[in-house]
């Protein structure tokens, strides 16, 4: 029931006003701490934001103390990603490395039904409980949440365009790195190629200058050429292993106990669908809301145009990768979406929803039959749409070799790795 009591609105406005803000003056000497989920993509964005006067630092801290910090500051029935994200930020604050009066924190808010929208409130509560309530927390969202809370952190239209292009290039860098690292002749050459490409992107995206798409196409080619120079030895076949699951645990080395490094040590080639798939999934969900729930047709039409626009950018990357011929391109997302219809309905869209089985189908259709489905504690939609759909996927694709692995504060890393080894023992 809607609360129309004006006292309720006054209380809400008062609570918002009492929160510390990130002001324009803070840009000069404040460090914005960023919890790590995507080392390449977020690392690129942190560099990009320096061009606009923001000093953003991506946290790479690890260890059991981070989960312990999360458990001390968040009730233990919340989802595992919340424990790690808040634990990593609280660990950084109490590490002694930073002047606590010169830092701010940033967290994304999806605005949907996922509890990720509430991480920011749990973080503020943890800060206040530990005596750090004066530290500003910035909400990064595109849903109109807390839009005026931090006047010193604004994303202009030019910045948003550059961020979108950086995510596309970041996805390309990640894909190429994963295809090079298992076969590199000179250890570390793949990481060097990553740095070269990130430096090139940062140098091109300077301030409020409008970046033409022809420049982006040039950066695609530059990235392909940079990784094409990495000497590879593909004389020995390696097992390809796909990684899917909840978005944080799938990508974050902290969240999945360095799963990619473990697979490399086992003689495998890790294969990860890009972040852009998740973005397209979110955009398309707004499109089908019209058919499923009778939502605003103008809004659906707008999102359909955005969806087609982003699909076109992905198609450019695929076309260039095919022309280059040295690397395996991803499947077009629209094709991924259509293939998933035989497995799950598009109305299942809480959390990763239908995207999770869709990515498993994508991997299998690309010949990556061995898949690790990462399942964080407390993420019920992912247990249903991930682990719950494995039997159905195997009925349609008998060659599928999938293992669901749980990640939570009490899970044993040895048990996780043994489950994966058991899957690899029967892998093609």
MIVO-115618 format. One record per atom (N, C-alpha, C): x, y, z; residue in one letter. Coordinates in steps of 0.05 Angstrom, whole numbers, plus 5000, padded with zeros to 4 digits. Example, Ala and Ser with C-alpha at 12.3 -4.5 7.8 and 13.67 -1.06 7.14 Angstrom:
2
526448865156A;524649105156A;526449345156A;525749555142S;527349795143S;525850015157S;
end
This chain:
428
501749765000X;500050005000X;501850255000X;501150444984X;502650694982X;502350865007X;504450975016X;504351145040X;504251435031X;501951565036X;501551845028X;501952045051X;502751945073X;503152115097X;505452305092X;504952575092X;507152765087X;509452745108X;508852645131X;510952605151X;513052405142X;512052195127X;513751995116X;515752115096X;514652295079X;516352425059X;518452605072X;517552745093X;519452925108X;521652765121X;520952535133X;522952365145X;524952265124X;523952185101X;525752075080X;527652295070X;526452545067X;528152765058X;530252835079X;529452815104X;531352875125X;533652675127X;532952415123X;534952205123X;536952245100X;535852325076X;537652365053X;539452605058X;538352815070X;539953055074X;542153005095X;541852825113X;543752765134X;546152605123X;545852485100X;548052325089X;550352505080X;552852425084X;555052585074X;555152575044X;555552805031X;555552825002X;558452834992X;558752744967X;561252774953X;560953034937X;562453244946X;562153504935X;564153564913X;563753774898X;565553854877X;568353904887X;568554014911X;571254074923X;572753814929X;571353604934X;572653344941X;574153214917X;573353294893X;574553174869X;577653204869X;578553424880X;581453494878X;583253304894X;582353224918X;584153064935X;582952824948X;580552744939X;579352494950X;579852254931X;580252024944X;580551774929X;577851624931X;576751544908X;574251394908X;575051094905X;574350934926X;575050654926X;572850494912X;573750314894X;571950154877X;572349864883X;570249714892X;570549424897X;570949284870X;572649074871X;573448954845X;571448734837X;570348754813X;568748544801X;569948464774X;570648654757X;571748614731X;574448744729X;576648594733X;579248724734X;579948884709X;579248784685X;579848924660X;577949164656X;575349104655X;573449314649X;573449534669X;573349464695X;573349674716X;576049814718X;578249664713X;580849794713X;581050004691X;579849944668X;579850134646X;578150374653X;575850334666X;574150554673X;575450734694X;576950624713X;578250784733X;580350964720X;581750854700X;583651024685X;582251244670X;580051174657X;578551364642X;577551594659X;576651534683X;575551744700X;577651944710X;580151864709X;582352054716X;582452284697X;581552234672X;581552454652X;579452664660X;577652604677X;575552784686X;576052894714X;578452834725X;579152944751X;578352774775X;577452524769X;576752344791X;578952144796X;579852124820X;581951924827X;580551674838X;580151474821X;578751234829X;580751004830X;580650854852X;582550634856X;580950364858X;581650174841X;580449914841X;581849734861X;580349624880X;581449464902X;582149184892X;584549094898X;585348824890X;585948654914X;585048734938X;585648594962X;584148334963X;585348134976X;584147874979X;584647765007X;583747515012X;584347385038X;581747345054X;581947155073X;579547095089X;578547325106X;580347515112X;579447745129X;577347915116X;577147905089X;575048065075X;572347945080X;572047675077X;569547545084X;568847585113X;570847575131X;570347615159X;569347895165X;570448095151X;569548365153X;566648385145X;565948255123X;563148245113X;561348125133X;562147905145X;560447765165X;560047935190X;562148095197X;561848265221X;559948495216X;559748575191X;558248825185X;555648785171X;555048545161X;552548485147X;551348235159X;548748225162X;547447985173X;548047745155X;548447515167X;549647285152X;547647135134X;545247245131X;543447115112X;543147285086X;544847485083X;544847635058X;546547485038X;546547575013X;547947424992X;551047464995X;552447264985X;555347264987X;556647504974X;555847584950X;557047824938X;556848074956X;554648104971X;554448334989X;556548325011X;556948075022X;558948045043X;561748125033X;562348045008X;565048094997X;565448384990X;563448504977X;563648784968X;563948964992X;562148935012X;562249105036X;564749035053X;565448775054X;567748695069X;570348805057X;570448815030X;572848925017X;573149225022X;570949365021X;571049655027X;571749715056X;570549565074X;571149605103X;573949535109X;574949325096X;577749235100X;579649455091X;579049585068X;580749805058X;580750035077X;578350105088X;578150335106X;579850295131X;579850045141X;581249985166X;584149885162X;585049895137X;587749795131X;589949985140X;589250245143X;591250445149X;592550555125X;591850465101X;593150555077X;592050825068X;589550885076X;588251125067X;587551315090X;587551575084X;586551775103X;583451755101X;582251665122X;579351615121X;577751865117X;578952095121X;577652355116X;578052455088X;579352295071X;579952365043X;579152145024X;577151985032X;576251765014X;573251775011X;572351674989X;569451624984X;569251344973X;566851234974X;566350954965X;564250974942X;564350784924X;562350774903X;561250494900X;558650474896X;557350224891X;555150254870X;554850054853X;552650064833X;550049984846X;547850094835X;545150014843X;543549954817X;542549714816X;541149624792X;538349744790X;537049784813X;534349894813X;532249684809X;532949434806X;531049214802X;530549064828X;529548814824X;528848654848X;531248524861X;533548524848X;535948404860X;536748554885X;537748414905X;538548554930X;540948724926X;542248714903X;544548884897X;543749184900X;541249244896X;540349524899X;540549614928X;540649424947X;540649494975X;543449474987X;545449394972X;548149384983X;548949654995X;548249874980X;549050134988X;547950215016X;545550125022X;544350185048X;545650015070X;546349765063X;547849605082X;550549715088X;551849825067X;554549945070X;554350185088X;552450365084X;552150605100X;551650525129X;550050325133X;549550235161X;552050135174X;553749985159X;556249875169X;558150105176X;558250305158X;560050535163X;559250685189X;556650735192X;555650875216X;556250715241X;555950455240X;556350285263X;559250285272X;561150315253X;563950305259X;565250585262X;563550795262X;564651065267X;565651195242X;564851095218X;565751215193X;563351335177X;561351425192X;558951525178X;559351775162X;561751905165X;562352145151X;563452095123X;564051835116X;565051775090X;562851775069X;563051925047X;560951935027X;560851665011X;558451585005X;558051344988X;556551434963X;557751384940X;556551474915X;555051244902X;552651294894X;550951094880X;551351124850X;552250914837X;552550904808X;550150754796X;548250904785X;545850774775X;544750934752X;543050804737X;541750934714X;538650914717X;537750884742X;534950854748X;533751094762X;535351314765X;534351544779X;534551524809X;535951324819X;536251294848X;538451484858X;537751644879X;539651824892X;541052004871X;539652094852X;540852244830X;542152514839X;541152634860X;542152894869X;543652874895X;544452634903X;545652604930X;548552684930X;549952664907X;552852724907X;553452914884X;553253174889X;553553374868X;556353374855X;558353264869X;561053264858X;561653034839X;559752854836X;560152624818X;557952624797X;558552724774X;556552744752X;557652614727X;555852464714X;556552334689X;555252484667X;556852624651X;555852774628X;555252584605X;553852684585X;553252524561X;555752414548X;557752594545X;560352504533X;561652284550X;561552324576X;562752114594X;561251854591X;558651854590X;557051614587X;557751464561X;558051624539X;558751494514X;561551374515X;563351514528X;566051404531X;566051154548X;564551154570X;564350924587X;563150684572X;561150724556X;559950514540X;561950394520X;563450564507X;565450474488X;567750324503X;568450434526X;570550304542X;569750024550X;567149984557X;566249714564X;566349524541X;565649624517X;565849454493X;568749374488X;570549564490X;573349504485X;574449324508X;573549374532X;574349214555X;573548924551X;571048874541X;570148604535X;571948474514X;572648624494X;574448514473X;577148444484X;578248614501X;580848564514X;580648304530X;578548274546X;578248044563X;578047784546X;576447794525X;576147554508X;578747474495X;580247664485X;582747604472X;584847504492X;584847634516X;586747544536X;586247254545X;583647184547X;583046904555X;583746704534X;583846794509X;584646614487X;587646594483X;589046794494X;591946794492X;593446674516X;592546744540X;594046674564X;594646374567X;592846194561X;593445904564X;595645804545X;596245964524X;598045864503X;600546044500X;600746244516X;602946434512X;605646294516X;607546364498X;610246244499X;611946394520X;611646654520X;613046824540X;611246894563X;611646784587X;609846844609X;609647144614X;607147244617X;606747524622X;606247694597X;606547574574X;606247734549X;603247814545X;601447644554X;598647714552X;597947954570X;598947954594X;598548184612X;599748434601X;602048414587X;603248644575X;601448754552X;600248574537X;598448664515X;596048804527X;595048714550X;592748844564X;593549124571X;595949164582X;596849434590X;597049614566X;598249514544X;598549674520X;595849774510X;593949594509X;591249664499X;589849864518X;590049824544X;588850004563X;590050284562X;592650294558X;594050554555X;593050704529X;592650544508X;591850664483X;588950784485X;587250634499X;584450734502X;584450984520X;585950974542X;586051204560X;587051454546X;589151424529X;590251644515X;588351764495X;586651594483X;584751684463X;582351834476X;581451734499X;579151854512X;580052074531X;580252324521X;581252544537X;579052744542X;578352774568X;576452984576X;573852964561X;572753204557X;570053214544X;570153214514X;572453134502X;572553114473X;570752894463X;569252954442X;567452764431X;569052554415X;568752304421X;570252094408X;568551984384X;569652004360X;568151894337X;568251594337X;566251474325X;566151184325X;568351064307X;569351214288X;571551124271X;574051084289X;574351244310X;576551204328X;576250954344X;573750884351X;573150644366X;573850404348X;573050414323X;573750194305X;576750164302X;578150384303X;581150374302X;582150234327X;580950294350X;581850164375X;581249864375X;578949784363X;578449504360X;580649364344X;581449484322X;583549374305X;586249374320X;586749594334X;589249614349X;589449394370X;587149344384X;587149134404X;587648854392X;586348804369X;586748544356X;589648514347X;590848734337X;593648724328X;595548684352X;594948814375X;596648784398X;596648504408X;594348374410X;594248094420X;595247904398X;595047994373X;596047824351X;599047794352X;600447974366X;603347964368X;604247784391X;602347694408X;603147514430X;603747234418X;606147144423X;607046884412X;605546654427X;604246484412X;602546274423X;603546004413X;603245804430X;603845524423X;601245364427X;599945314405X;597445164405X;597744874396X;600244774398X;600744494390X;599344294408X;599044384433X;597644204452X;594844304457X;592844134452X;590144214456X;589544234486X;587944434493X;587144474521X;584144464523X;583144364545X;580244344550X;579144624554X;577144694538X;575744944542X;573644914563X;573645104583X;571745084605X;570345354607X;567745364604X;566245604607X;565645664636X;565345924642X;564646014669X;562146194667X;560046114680X;557546264681X;556746294710X;554546444715X;553546464742X;552746754749X;552346804774X;551747074784X;553947254776X;553347494767X;555247674754X;557747734770X;557447774796X;559747834813X;561547594816X;560447374824X;562047134829X;563247024803X;561847064781X;562846964755X;565447114747X;565547374752X;567747534742X;569947584763X;569147614788X;570947704809X;572947494819X;575547534817X;577447344828X;577047294858X;576247514872X;575647484900X;573247314905X;571147344889X;568647194892X;568846904885X;570446834865X;570546554857X;573246414863X;574646524883X;577146404892X;579146354869X;579346564852X;581246564830X;580846314812X;578346284804X;577546054788X;579046044761X;579346264748X;580846264722X;583646164726X;585046264747X;587746174752X;587845874757X;585945764772X;585745484778X;585445324752X;583645414734X;583245274709X;585745274692X;587145504692X;589645514677X;591645324688X;591845294714X;593745114726X;593044824720X;590444774714X;589544504708X;589744444678X;591044624663X;591444584634X;588944644618X;587344834626X;584844894612X;584945174601X;583045234583X;582645504573X;579945604583X;580045794602X;577445914612X;576146074590X;573446054589X;571846204569X;569646344584X;569646614583X;567646774597X;566046934577X;563346924577X;561747114562X;562347394573X;562147594556X;562747864563X;560648004580X;561448234592X;559548394607X;557348504589X;557948554563X;555948664545X;553548494543X;553848224546X;551548044545X;549548114568X;550648174592X;548948244614X;547548514609X;549048704597X;547848964590X;545548934570X;546048774550X;543948724530X;541548584542X;542048404560X;539948254574X;538148454589X;539448644603X;537848844619X;536249024600X;537449104578X;536049274558X;533649124546X;534148874539X;531948724526X;529648664545X;530248634571X;528148594590X;526248824591X;527249074587X;525549304586X;523849304560X;524849174539X;523349154514X;520948964518X;521448734530X;519248534532X;517348594554X;517948784571X;516048864592X;513348954580X;513449064556X;511049154543X;509248914537X;510448694526X;508848464519X;507948304544X;509748294564X;509148124587X;507248264607X;507648524611X;506248664632X;504748914623X;504648964597X;503249194587X;504449464595X;507049464598X;508449714606X;508249924584X;509250164590X;509150394572X;510350324544X;508750344522X;509750264496X;511950454486X;511850714494X;514050894485X;516650814498X;516550734523X;519050654537X;520150404524X;518350214517X;519249964504X;520450024477X;519250214462X;520250284435X;523050404438X;523450574458X;526050704462X;528150494468X;527550304486X;529450104493X;530049914470X;528049874452X;528449704429X;530549834410X;530350104408X;532350244391X;535150224404X;535250254430X;537850224444X;538949944441X;537249744443X;538049464440X;539149414412X;537849514391X;538849474364X;541449624360X;541749854372X;544150014370X;546549864382X;546249764406X;548449614419X;549049354404X;546949224395X;547448974378X;549149044354X;548749274342X;550349354319X;553249384327X;553749494350X;556549534359X;557849254364X;556349074376X;557348804380X;557948674354X;556248714334X;556548594307X;559148694294X;559848954299X;562349054288X;564748904299X;564748854326X;566948704338X;567148424327X;564848294324X;564848014313X;565848014285X;565048214269X;565948224241X;568948264239X;570048434256X;572948484255X;574448244265X;573448104285X;574747864295X;574747644274X;572547614259X;572447414238X;574447494215X;574547744209X;576447834188X;579347794196X;579947844222X;582647794232X;583347504231X;581547324239X;581847044236X;583446904257X;584647044276X;586346914296X;584946854322X;582546964325X;581146924351X;578246844346X;577146714366X;574446614365X;572446834374X;570646924356X;568747134363X;566447024380X;565047194394X;562747104410X;560347064391X;558346924401X;555846904386X;554247164388X;553047254367X;551347494369X;549147454390X;548747664407X;547047624430X;544147564421X;543247674399X;540447624391X;540147324384X;542247204374X;542146914369X;542246754395X;543746844414X;543846724441X;541046724453X;539846954452X;537146984464X;535146794451X;535146764426X;533246594412X;533746304418X;536346224420X;536945944426X;535945864454X;535946054472X;535146004500X;532145944503X;530646024483X;527745994486X;526845704489X;528545514478X;527845234481X;528345134509X;529645294526X;530445214553X;528745354574X;528345614570X;527045774592X;525546014579X;523446094592X;521946324583X;523246594589X;522746794572X;524047054576X;522747214599X;520647114610X;519447244634X;521047194659X;522947004659X;524546944682X;526947134681X;526647364695X;528747564692X;529547694718X;529147554740X;530247654766X;533147574768X;534847754777X;537647704777X;538647664749X;540247444744X;541247384717X;539047244701X;537047134714X;534647014701X;535346844677X;533946894655X;534246724631X;537046754618X;538446964625X;541146994614X;543046764622X;542646664647X;544446464657X;544346204640X;542046084636X;541945854618X;542545924589X;541946174581X;542546264554X;545546254549X;547046344569X;550046344565X;551046054565X;549845874580X;550645594579X;550145484551X;547845544540X;547145454513X;549145574492X;549745824496X;551645964478X;554345814478X;555345754502X;557945614504X;557845344491X;555745194496X;555544924485X;555444934454X;553845124443X;553645154414X;556345234402X;558045354417X;560745434408X;562745214412X;561944984422X;563744764427X;564944754454X;564144934472X;565144934499X;563144784516X;563444524518X;561444354531X;561844334561X;564244404571X;564944384599X;564444654612X;562744654632X;561844914643X;561844904674X;562945114686X;562645144715X;560545364720X;558445284735X;556345474741X;556745574770X;557645814773X;558345924800X;555846024814X;555245914838X;552845974852X;553446094879X;552946354883X;553546474909X;551346414930X;552146394954X;550146364976X;548146594976X;545646524979X;543546734982X;542346834957X;543346744933X;542246844908X;540346634897X;537846644907X;535846444900X;535246444870X;534946674856X;534346664828X;536446514812X;539046544820X;541146404805X;541146104811X;540346024834X;540045734839X;537845614823X;535745764818X;533445664803X;534145674773X;535045904763X;535545934734X;538245814726X;539945754745X;542545634739X;542545334744X;542945264769X;542944984777X;540344844770X;538044984772X;535544864767X;534944804738X;536544924720X;536144874691X;538144684679X;539944574695X;542044404684X;540844154671X;538844024685X;537643784674X;536343844647X;534844064645X;533544134620X;535544174598X;537744314604X;539844354584X;541044094575X;541543904593X;542643644586X;540743484568X;538143524572X;536143384555X;536343484526X;536743744523X;536943854496X;539743824484X;541743844502X;544643824493X;545943604510X;545743354502X;546843134517X;549843154522X;551243304505X;554143324509X;554943514531X;553043654543X;553643854564X;554843714588X;557043834597X;558443734621X;558643964641X;556643984658X;556244224675X;556544144704X;557944314720X;558044274748X;557244544762X;555444524781X;554744764797X;556444774822X;557744994827X;559545014850X;558545244868X;558145184893X;557245384912X;559545544924X;559045814926X;561045994938X;559746144961X;560846104985X;559846245008X;562046255029X;561746405051X;563946435070X;564846175083X;563045985085X;563845735098X;564645515079X;564645565053X;565345355034X;568345305033X;569045055030X;571844985028X;572845015000X;575045164997X;576245194970X;577144924959X;578144744976X;578944484967X;576544324956X;574244334970X;571944204960X;570944314934X;571144584931X;570344704906X;572144604883X;574744604888X;576544524867X;576344224860X;575744064881X;575343774876X;572943724859X;570743874863X;568443844846X;569043914817X;570644124813X;571344204786X;573243994774X;575043894789X;576843684779X;575243434771X;573243364785X;571543144778X;570143194752X;569243434747X;568043504722X;570043484699X;572543584705X;574643584684X;575543294677X;575243114696X;576042834691X;574442704669X;572042804664X;570342704643X;570042904620X;571743114621X;571443334601X;572643234574X;571543354553X;572643294526X;575243444522X;
end
